[in-house]
Amino acid sequence: MGKIKVAHILHSVGGVEVYLDLVAKNIDSNKFETIIIHGKSRKNKQYFNKENQVVKQFFVPMTRDISIITDLKCVFKTIKILKREKPNLIHAHSAKGGIIARLASLFYKVHVLHTPHAYSYLSTNSKLKRNLFLVIEQVFKSFNSILLATSESELERGINEVGYKNEKAYLFNNSIKPIKLSSTNQEINYSLPNNYICTVGRPSFQKNIEMMVEVIQLVKYSIPNIHMVVMGLGVVSPNTENVKQLIREKGLESNFTLIEWMEREKALKVISNSGFYLSTSRYEGLPYAIIESLALSKAIIATNCDGNKDLVKNNFNGFLTPQKNKKLTAEKVIELLNNLEMRKTFERNSFELFENNFNIDSNISKLENIYLKFSK
C-alpha cells in the first residue's frame, strides 16, 4: 500500500497555521503525504514534513470574508486540484476552509475531517449572526463531514449544538513539541520590567483585551507597579485602537507594554520570564499560547470559556474565573502575585498537564490512526 495522501484545505493564519505546521512536521512521512490547498497570505511560507522535505502547496482565492463569486471560484479551483492530486482524505480547517472543502467533496467523494479551531458562531455578539453561523454549521455537517475537534469543549459543542453524532465526532488535542529555549540572549527590542505578567492575543472580540485593561486597573489599586505585557498585535487586530485608547483613559500607560509580531523564540522567552499567564478570552479552540505556557511551567489565570477550561484546572495549575467578572479576576491576579508558594505548585502542575495531554511526540499517533480510519 502506498502513502495516504491528506489534503489540508484552509485559510492559513494564526493558530490554524501553527496547527498545520506542527502536523506536517510530525506526522509519519513514510505513511502519509501532506498537501495544502489554501489562500495566499501576506507572508506565504513553506511547510516541511518530518524528513525536512518541502510540502506541496496549491493556492486558491480563499479569503476570510464571505464573497459568493470569489468563494465559488475557490470551490471550482479546489475541485480541479483534488481531481488532479487524488488525495485519500480531506482535512478542512476553520469555517471558510470547512465550507469550501465540503462543497468540493460533493464532486470528489472522500471523507472530510473538519476542525473548527473555535466555531465561527462564537465570534459575534449579534444573536442574528450567531444563529445564522450556527445554522450554516448544522447544514454543512451533513456534507460528508466528520468532526475532528481541537479540545474536549469543542467536541462537546459540536455534538450538543451543531448536532454531530457521537460516532462522527473525534478529538485530537492541539499539541506542541516540548520547548527547549535557546541559551543565547536574543534581544527582544522592548524594555520590560523585572516583574510582569503576560498574554498573547490580538485585540479582538475573541481575546477581549478590553476586559484585561479593566482588570489591571483594579489590580493597580493594590499593586501600583503591576505590569502587563500583551503580545500579538498585528494585521488582524481590529480592536487595537480601542485598547490603546482605553489604556490612556485609565491612566495605565506605564502598566502596559503592547508588542506586535515577534519571532516565536522571543515570545516564548517573554512568557518564560513572566510571573504567570493571563487570558480574558470569550472563547477559544485550544489556544497554543496557553499550551506553550504549560510547557514552560507557568501558572495561568484564564476566563472559564471553551479552550481555556481544557487547559486550566481551577486551583490545580491556576484559576478559572467567570467571564465578565473583572473583580474576581483581579483578586486572583493579586492572590497569585502575592503567593509564591502557590505559584510554584501551579507551575509544576502545568508542566504535568502538558506532558500528559498536549505533547505532540506522544499525541501524533492518535491523529495518524484517525487518518487511517477515514482514508479512501
Beta strands, then each sheet from edge to edge (+ up, - down):
strand 1: 4-10
strand 2: 32-39
strand 3: 56-60
strand 4: 89-93
strand 5: 112-115
strand 6: 145-149
strand 7: 169-171
strand 8: 197-200
strand 9: 228-233
strand 10: 256-260
strand 11: 277-279
strand 12: 300-303
strand 13: 318-321
sheet 1: 3+ 2+ 1+ 4+ 5+ 6+ 7+
sheet 2: 8+ 9+ 10+
sheet 3: 11+ 12+ 13+
end
